[in-house]
């Protein structure tokens, strides 16, 4: 491989990725660009994951006792 072929491959990959993304966005019915639902859903899922992790971590720490007790 040489740099020229690598550069051409990168350019083709970048253009194809952009084309596939726009095609995928157009294929989803009912989705509008101004819709806030996907961003809100991602935030709620992230918050749930963080809270679940904190609850698991807290339960694990509170159940831990030292050998001398």
C-alpha positions as CSV (number, residue, x, y, z in Angstrom):
1,X,0.0,0.0,0.0
2,X,1.1,3.5,-0.6
3,X,-0.1,6.8,0.6
4,X,-2.0,7.7,-2.5
5,X,-4.1,4.5,-2.4
6,X,-4.7,5.0,1.4
7,X,-5.9,8.5,0.7
8,X,-8.3,7.4,-2.0
9,X,-9.6,4.7,0.2
10,X,-10.2,7.1,3.1
11,X,-12.0,9.6,0.7
12,X,-14.3,6.8,-0.7
13,X,-15.0,5.6,2.9
14,X,-15.9,9.1,4.1
15,X,-18.2,9.8,1.1
16,X,-19.9,6.4,1.4
17,X,-20.4,6.9,5.1
18,X,-22.1,10.2,4.7
19,X,-24.3,8.8,1.9
20,X,-25.4,5.9,4.0
21,X,-26.2,8.0,7.0
22,X,-28.4,10.3,5.0
23,X,-30.1,7.3,3.3
24,X,-30.7,5.7,6.8
25,X,-32.2,9.0,8.1
26,X,-34.6,9.1,5.2
27,X,-35.6,5.5,5.6
28,X,-37.0,5.9,9.2
29,X,-40.7,6.8,8.9
30,X,-42.0,9.6,11.1
31,X,-38.7,11.0,12.1
32,X,-38.2,14.7,11.6
33,X,-35.0,16.7,11.9
34,X,-36.6,18.9,14.5
35,X,-37.7,16.0,16.7
36,X,-36.2,16.0,20.2
37,X,-37.3,12.5,21.1
38,X,-34.1,10.6,20.1
39,X,-31.9,13.0,22.2
40,X,-34.3,12.9,25.1
41,X,-34.4,9.1,25.0
42,X,-30.6,8.9,25.0
43,X,-30.4,11.2,28.0
44,X,-33.0,9.2,30.0
45,X,-31.2,5.9,29.1
46,X,-27.9,7.4,30.2
47,X,-29.3,8.7,33.4
48,X,-30.8,5.3,34.2
49,X,-27.6,3.6,33.5
50,X,-25.7,5.9,35.8
51,X,-28.3,5.6,38.6
52,X,-28.3,1.8,38.2
53,X,-24.5,1.7,38.5
54,X,-24.5,3.9,41.6
55,X,-27.2,1.7,43.3
56,X,-25.2,-1.4,42.5
57,X,-22.0,0.1,43.8
58,X,-23.6,1.4,47.0
59,X,-25.2,-2.0,47.7
60,X,-21.9,-3.8,47.2
61,X,-20.1,-1.3,49.5
62,X,-22.7,-1.5,52.3
63,X,-22.7,-5.3,52.3
64,X,-18.9,-5.4,52.8
65,X,-17.8,-5.9,56.4
66,X,-14.3,-6.0,57.8
67,X,-12.9,-9.3,59.2
68,X,-12.6,-7.8,62.8
69,X,-16.3,-7.0,63.2
